[in-house]
Amino acid sequence: MAKSPQDAALNKEMKKAAQDFKDQADLTAKLARDIKQGKSDAEERHREAMRLAEEKRRREEEERERERQRKLAEMNMPKGPVVKEIIEAVVSMQEITDKYKIDNTAAGSLLELANKLAIAFQQLASLAKTGTKKDIIMKAREIADLVKTIMKYIEEACQKCRDPLLCQELRDIGQVTLNFATQLKIICSVKANLILEDDPDAAGALITCSRGICKSVGEAVKLSQIAKLKPK
């Protein structure tokens, strides 16, 4: 029996609909494959970026360590744990201060004082091994005076900065530095003989104060550079 024109038209429409459905399904499948491949490519790029970042971090760490060892070798200090620990603290501070340049701002003055402090601590480290009681006491007083001047420039940096939270942090670090400097002066005045005799308690106290001052001053230099970028 021959199909009517209506049946033929309906059959044609059904075939077209089936083909459209198939085309849509193929397109959806292709889109899903593209999304999956895109995700895979993105993950691979991310892994590669992380690998390169880790390699860069490792190279920079190795370079910092080589620079640290070079500085330690250049200082050519007497042997001993006290000397080693103090010089390590100085080098750690210099790793921060070496990133900046001295200028005519309060931050620049802080940086200049940090460099003077580094020299004073190198001298104190040497005196702790080969100096006299008087030498150690005088050097500790010199360091304490440098820290008092550092406090002056910390306050100047804060007065010119519009960020009150940053200024409070900078002042707090300055106070920590001042406390360590006071302790250092007392320890060297009272225990200079014991330091020269490598007494563990006296040596430990000297090392703790030296580390504290160097770490705090390095942080103060860094924050003062940030404060310089936020003028009133």
C-alpha positions in Angstrom: 0.0 0.0 0.0 1.4 3.4 -1.1 2.2 5.9 1.6 0.2 9.0 1.7 1.9 12.3 1.2 1.3 13.0 4.9 3.0 9.8 6.0 5.9 10.5 3.7 6.4 14.0 5.1 6.1 12.6 8.7 8.7 9.9 7.9 11.0 12.6 6.5 10.7 14.8 9.5 11.4 11.8 11.8 14.5 10.9 9.9 15.6 14.6 10.1 14.9 14.7 13.8 16.9 11.5 14.4 19.8 12.8 12.4 19.6 16.1 14.3 19.6 14.2 17.6 22.6 12.1 16.4 24.5 15.3 15.4 23.7 16.9 18.7 24.9 13.8 20.6 28.1 13.7 18.5 28.6 17.4 19.2 28.0 16.9 23.0 30.4 14.0 23.0 33.0 16.0 21.2 32.5 18.9 23.6 32.9 16.5 26.6 36.2 15.2 25.1 37.4 18.7 24.5 36.6 19.7 28.1 38.4 16.6 29.4 41.4 17.2 27.2 41.4 20.9 28.2 41.3 20.0 31.9 44.1 17.5 31.4 46.2 20.1 29.5 45.6 22.7 32.2 46.6 20.2 34.9 49.8 19.4 33.0 50.6 23.1 32.6 50.0 23.6 36.3 52.3 20.7 37.2 55.0 22.1 34.9 54.6 25.6 36.4 54.9 24.1 39.9 58.0 22.1 38.8 59.7 25.2 37.3 58.8 27.3 40.4 60.3 24.6 42.7 63.4 24.5 40.6 63.7 28.3 40.8 63.2 28.2 44.5 65.8 25.5 44.9 68.3 27.4 42.8 67.7 30.6 44.7 68.1 28.8 48.0 71.4 27.2 46.8 72.6 30.7 45.7 71.7 32.2 49.0 73.6 29.4 50.8 76.7 29.9 48.5 76.5 33.7 49.3 76.2 33.0 53.0 79.2 30.7 52.9 81.2 33.2 50.9 80.5 35.9 53.4 81.4 33.7 56.3 84.7 32.8 54.6 85.4 36.5 53.9 85.0 37.4 57.6 87.8 35.0 58.5 86.8 34.9 62.2 88.4 32.9 65.0 86.9 29.4 65.5 84.3 28.6 68.1 80.6 28.1 68.6 80.0 31.6 69.9 81.7 33.2 67.0 79.9 31.0 64.5 76.5 31.6 65.9 76.9 35.4 66.1 78.3 35.6 62.5 75.4 33.4 61.3 73.0 35.9 62.8 74.8 38.8 61.1 74.8 37.1 57.7 71.0 36.4 58.1 70.5 40.1 58.8 72.6 41.0 55.8 70.5 38.7 53.5 67.7 41.2 54.1 69.6 44.5 54.2 71.5 43.7 51.0 68.3 43.9 49.1 68.0 47.7 49.7 70.0 50.8 48.9 70.9 53.6 51.3 69.1 56.9 50.6 68.2 60.1 52.4 65.1 58.8 54.0 64.6 57.4 57.5 64.6 53.9 56.0 67.9 54.7 54.3 69.3 55.8 57.7 68.1 52.6 59.3 69.8 50.6 56.6 73.1 52.4 57.1 72.8 51.7 60.9 72.1 48.1 60.2 75.3 47.9 58.2 77.3 49.5 61.1 75.6 47.1 63.5 76.8 44.1 61.3 80.4 45.3 61.6 80.0 45.8 65.4 78.7 42.3 65.8 81.5 40.9 63.8 83.9 42.7 66.1 82.1 41.4 69.2 82.2 37.9 67.9 86.0 38.2 67.5 86.4 39.8 70.9 84.4 37.0 72.5 87.2 34.7 71.5 90.3 36.9 71.5 89.5 40.1 73.3 89.5 41.4 76.9 86.7 41.9 79.4 86.9 45.7 78.8 86.8 45.2 75.0 83.6 43.1 75.2 81.9 45.6 77.6 82.8 48.6 75.3 81.6 46.8 72.2 78.3 45.9 73.8 77.8 49.5 74.8 78.5 50.6 71.2 75.9 48.1 69.9 73.4 49.4 72.5 74.0 53.0 71.4 73.5 52.0 67.7 70.2 50.4 68.7 69.1 53.6 70.4 69.8 55.5 67.2 67.9 52.9 65.3 64.9 53.6 67.5 65.1 57.2 66.6 64.9 56.5 62.9 62.1 53.9 63.4 60.0 56.7 65.0 60.9 59.1 62.2 59.8 56.4 59.6 56.5 56.0 61.5 55.8 59.7 61.7 56.0 59.9 57.9 53.9 56.8 57.2 50.1 56.8 56.8 49.6 53.1 57.8 49.0 53.0 61.6 49.1 49.2 61.8 52.4 49.0 60.0 53.8 51.8 62.2 52.7 49.9 65.4 54.4 46.7 64.1 57.6 48.7 63.3 57.6 50.3 66.8 57.0 46.9 68.5 59.9 45.4 66.6 62.0 48.4 67.7 61.1 47.8 71.3 62.1 44.2 71.0 65.4 45.2 69.6 66.0 47.7 72.4 65.2 45.0 75.0 67.7 42.6 73.5 70.3 45.4 73.4 69.8 46.2 77.1 70.2 42.5 77.9 73.3 42.3 75.8 74.9 45.2 77.6 74.1 43.7 81.0 75.3 40.2 80.1 78.6 41.6 78.7 79.1 43.8 81.8 78.4 41.0 84.3 79.6 37.9 82.4 82.4 39.1 80.2 85.0 36.8 81.9 82.7 33.8 81.6 82.1 34.6 77.9 85.9 34.6 77.4 86.1 31.2 79.2 83.4 29.7 77.0 81.0 29.3 79.8 77.9 27.6 78.2 75.3 29.8 80.0 77.1 33.0 79.3 77.8 32.0 75.7 74.2 31.0 75.3 72.9 34.3 76.6 75.3 36.3 74.3 74.2 34.3 71.3 70.4 34.7 72.1 70.8 38.5 72.4 72.9 38.7 69.2 70.4 36.7 67.2 67.5 38.7 68.6 69.0 42.0 67.7 70.0 40.9 64.2 66.7 39.4 63.4 64.7 42.3 64.7 66.9 44.9 63.0 66.6 43.0 59.7 62.8 43.0 60.1 62.8 46.7 61.0 64.7 47.5 57.8 62.3 45.6 55.7 59.2 47.2 57.3 60.7 50.7 57.0 61.2 50.2 53.3 57.4 49.3 53.1 56.6 52.3 55.2 58.5 54.5 52.8 56.1 53.5 50.1 53.1 54.7 52.2 53.9 58.4 52.9 51.4 60.7 54.5 
